Amino acid sequence: MSWDKRKAKRVHFEHEYRASLVGSDGAWQRDCVILDISETGARLRIEGSPDVLKTREFFLSLSRMGLVFRRCELVRLDGAEVGVRFKASRTVRA
């Protein structure tokens, strides 16, 4: 599967957009750069060992305060480049 088979239109950044990957249980964190992003997923360049991505599910934190994030699943790992799919959030009704 190559990067050019994406179904959703991607946004590419002119400057580095820094973010973090965080384990679902909060046990690990990796800094990353968002290379491109869409409504359905993103392509990232991670810093540090990709071994923690074996969990296949994690969060992409888009703000330093951790207030803006997306739940992700690993789609592709190629060295330091990672492809993720955003998982749909469940709607909670009161």
C-alpha positions as CSV (number, residue, x, y, z in Angstrom):
1,M,0.0,0.0,0.0
2,S,1.5,3.3,-1.0
3,W,0.8,6.8,0.4
4,D,-0.8,7.9,-2.9
5,K,-3.8,5.6,-2.5
6,R,-5.5,7.8,0.2
7,K,-9.2,8.3,-0.2
8,A,-9.5,11.6,1.7
9,K,-7.9,14.9,0.5
10,R,-4.8,15.6,2.5
11,V,-3.5,19.0,3.9
12,H,0.3,19.4,3.6
13,F,2.1,21.9,5.9
14,E,4.7,24.4,4.8
15,H,6.3,24.3,8.2
16,E,6.8,21.6,10.7
17,Y,3.6,20.9,12.8
18,R,4.8,19.2,15.9
19,A,2.6,16.9,17.9
20,S,2.9,13.8,20.2
21,L,1.8,10.2,20.1
22,V,0.6,9.0,23.5
23,G,-0.2,5.4,24.6
24,S,-3.9,4.7,25.3
25,D,-2.9,4.0,28.9
26,G,-0.6,7.0,29.1
27,A,2.4,4.7,29.6
28,W,4.5,6.1,26.7
29,Q,4.9,9.2,24.6
30,R,6.7,10.0,21.3
31,D,7.2,13.4,19.7
32,C,6.3,13.5,16.0
33,V,5.9,15.9,13.1
34,I,2.6,15.8,11.1
35,L,3.6,15.5,7.4
36,D,0.0,15.6,6.1
37,I,-3.4,15.1,7.6
38,S,-7.0,14.6,6.5
39,E,-10.4,13.9,8.1
40,T,-9.6,10.2,8.2
41,G,-5.9,10.0,9.0
42,A,-2.4,11.4,9.0
43,R,1.1,10.7,7.9
44,L,3.7,11.3,10.7
45,R,7.4,11.3,11.2
46,I,8.1,10.0,14.7
47,E,11.1,10.7,16.9
48,G,12.6,7.8,18.9
49,S,11.9,4.1,18.8
50,P,8.8,3.0,17.0
51,D,8.6,-0.2,19.2
52,V,5.8,1.4,21.4
53,L,3.6,1.4,18.3
54,K,3.1,-2.4,18.6
55,T,0.0,-1.6,20.6
56,R,-1.5,-0.4,17.3
57,E,-3.9,2.0,19.1
58,F,-2.9,5.3,20.6
59,F,-3.7,9.0,20.7
60,L,-2.3,11.8,18.5
61,S,-2.1,14.9,20.7
62,L,-2.3,18.0,18.7
63,S,-1.8,20.5,21.5
64,R,0.9,20.9,24.1
65,M,-1.8,20.9,26.8
66,G,-3.2,17.6,25.5
67,L,-6.7,19.2,25.1
68,V,-6.9,18.4,21.4
69,F,-6.4,14.8,20.4
70,R,-7.5,12.1,18.1
71,R,-7.7,8.3,18.8
72,C,-5.7,6.5,16.2
73,E,-4.8,3.0,14.9
74,L,-1.6,2.2,13.1
75,V,-2.0,1.6,9.4
76,R,1.6,1.6,8.2
77,L,5.1,1.8,9.6
78,D,8.0,2.5,7.3
79,G,11.1,3.4,9.4
80,A,10.3,6.8,11.1
81,E,7.2,7.4,8.9
82,V,3.9,6.3,10.3
83,G,0.5,6.2,8.7
84,V,-2.5,6.4,11.1
85,R,-6.2,6.1,10.7
86,F,-8.4,8.2,13.0
87,K,-10.9,6.0,14.9
88,A,-14.5,7.3,15.2
89,S,-15.3,8.7,18.6
90,R,-18.4,7.3,20.3
91,T,-21.2,9.6,21.0
92,V,-22.3,9.8,24.6
93,R,-25.9,10.6,25.2
94,A,-27.3,11.8,28.5
